[in-house]
Amino acid sequence: MQDIRLIIFDVDGTLVDSQVDILAAMGMAFRSSDMVTPSKTEILSIVGLSLETAFAKLVPSLSHGQILKLTDDYKDAYVALRGKVGAAQSSPMFPHARQILDQLNAIDENLLAVATGKSRRGLDKLLDAHELRGVFVSEQVADHHPSKPDPSMVLACLKETGVEPRNAVMIGDTSFDMDMGNAAGVRTIGVDWGYHPVDRLSGADEIISSFLDLPDAIERVLQ
């Protein structure tokens, strides 16, 4: 009998494309503090980190108070932007993502999970919008863990499911996801359609260019 396998997904840049709202919310947050907004490249480079860590990385000279204000302003802006059109439209799933999630979930030996820098509130909105409730058996969010690349979220997924690291894989679009997976002792698959360029995914066991390639890649890394 085949061992139970755990397939862990990042969210932003891996399952959904939320960069339009991320960039807009960042601009609104920085403008609310009369600060220059970092470039698109700089902002996308920190997607996946917890917000306070992301702001500290974007502008190392920020005080703790400034970081907290930017974090709150970003959250408010993101909620407002998402409310205008709904999460399904503001953060659409990447091509074939839902098809492959359903395909993987149909296999009895597979358990699916998410490990995301989103808040619980943000992930809930997304799950509802895309009708993904019940797809993931473990849902780890930034509210309860240190920021990526700390392995805490992946370790929590492993603990909740009882799956051994050798039977688990982390799938993401950033170096933070690869480093997090490696630190937790699981295999890693990078995707090239997200927010980090492929040359930053050197920690990945494999890199794929389409969701359609994912099932075979999982078979290879977990064989």
N, C-alpha and C positions, 0 to 999 in steps of 0.2 A: 504494500500500500504506500502511495506517495505521501511524503511529509506535507503537513500544512505549510503553506507559503504566505508570507506577508508582503504586500505590495503597497509601498507608502508613496504618496504623491505630495509634492509641493502644489500650491494653488496658483498664485499670481505669476504669470509668465509660463506656466506649465499646463494647467487645466484651462485657465481663462486668461483673456487678454484685457487687462484692466489699466493699461498704461495711460489712456486718455484721461481718465479720472484721477489717476495718481499724479500725473503731471499738473493737471489743473488745480487739484487740491493743494499740492505743494506750493504752487504759485500764490494761491490765495492765503496760505498760512504765512509765507514769508512777507507778503505785502502787508498783512495785518500787523506785522512787527516792524514795518518800514525797512525791510532788509532786501538785499539783492537776491533774487531767486537763482539757485544753482542751475547749470545747464541741463538739458535733457539727458545727456550722456552721464553726467554726475548723478542725477536723480535715479535713473534706471540702474546704475551700478550698485545702489543700496537697497533695491527692492528685495524683499525677503527678510531683511533685518527687522527686529522690533523697532517701533517708531523712535523711542528715545535713543537707542543705539544708532539708528539711521541718521538722526539729526546731529548727533555728536560727531559722527563720521563725516557728514557733509560740511559742517562748520566747526572745526575743533575748538575755536575760541569761545563758543557759546557757554554761558553760565548755566547752571542747573535750572534756574528759574526760567531762562529763555527757552531751554529745551522743553520744559513742561508746557509753556505757553504755546510753542509751535506745535507740540503734539496734540494739545486740545483743539487748537485752531484747525489743524489738518483733519482731525476726526470729524469736526463739525462741518467742514467744507466737503469732505468726502460723502458724508451722509446727505448733505443738501444736493450735491451733484447727482448722486445715485437716485435720489427721490424724484428728480425731474423726469427720468425716463425708465427707471426700474433697473434692478441689478442685472437682469438677463440681457438687456440691451447695452448697458454701460460696461458690463464685463462679460462679453460673449465667450462661449467655450471655443477652443481651437478646433479646426476641422477634424472630424472623426473621433473627438475625445469621448463623447457620450457613447458612441458605438463600441469603442474599445473597453470603456469601463463596464458596460453591460456584458460584453464578451468575456472579460476576465472574471466578472462576478458570477457568471453562469457555471464556472468550474468549481466543484465542491471543495477542492483543496486550496483555493485562493481566498485570502482575506484581504480586503482593501482598507487603507487608512490614509489620513492626511496629516501632514506636519507643516504648519503655515505660520508666517509672521503676522497673519491677520488676527484681529481680536475675535473673541467669541461672537460678539454682535455682528461683526462683518462676515464671518463665515456662515452664521445662521441665515443672514439675508441672502447670501449666495446659494446656499443649499436649497432654500425655499424657492428662489427664482428659477433655478434650473431643475427643480424636482429631483434633488439628489438625496433627500432624506432616506436613511436606511442603507445607502450604498456603502458607507464607510463604517467599519466596526470600531475604529478608534479615531478620534478627532482631536488633535493636539494644536493648541493655539497660543499666541504670544502672551495672553493674560497670565498663564500659569507656568511659564518656563523662561529660562534665560534666552537671550537672542541666539539665533543661528550664528555661527556654526557649532555652538555648544550642542552636544549629542542628546540633551535631556529629552527632547520631543520624540526622537526615535527610540530611545531607551524606554520611554513611557509606552509607546506603541507595542514594543516587544513584551513588556511586562503585562500589559492589559490582555494581550492575545496568547501569551505563553509560547510564542514562536522563537526558535533559536536564531541568533544573528546570521548563521550560515544559510538560513532559509528565507532571508528577508532582503528586500532591495528598496533603495531610495531613488525616486525619480524626480528630477528637478532641472531648472534652467540656469541656476547660478552656481558659482564656486562655493557659496555658503551651504547649498544643499549637498554638494559632493563632499565637502569637508565634514559636514555633520554626519553624513552616512558613514564615511570612513572612520570617524572617531567612535561611532557606535559599533563598528565591526560588521556592518552590512555591506552588500554589494551596491553599486551605484550606476545609474543610467542617466546621462545628460541628454537634454533635448536642445536642438539648435534653433528653435523658433522663439525663444524667450528673450530675456533682458541682459544676459551676459554673452559676450562673443565666445565662440567655440574655443578660442585659445585660452580662455579662463577656466575651461572645464577639464583641465588636465587630470584631475583626480577621478574622473569617471572611468568605469570599467568598459563602458560602451557609450557611444553618442549616436542618437537617431535623428532623422530628419522628418519623420511623419509618425503620427500616432499609429498608423497601420503597421509600422515596423516594431511596435512595442512588444506584442506577444512573443515573437521570435527572439527578441533581445532578452526578455526575461528568461526564456528557456535556456539561452546560452549562459547567462551569468549565474543562474541558480542550478545548473546541471551538476 
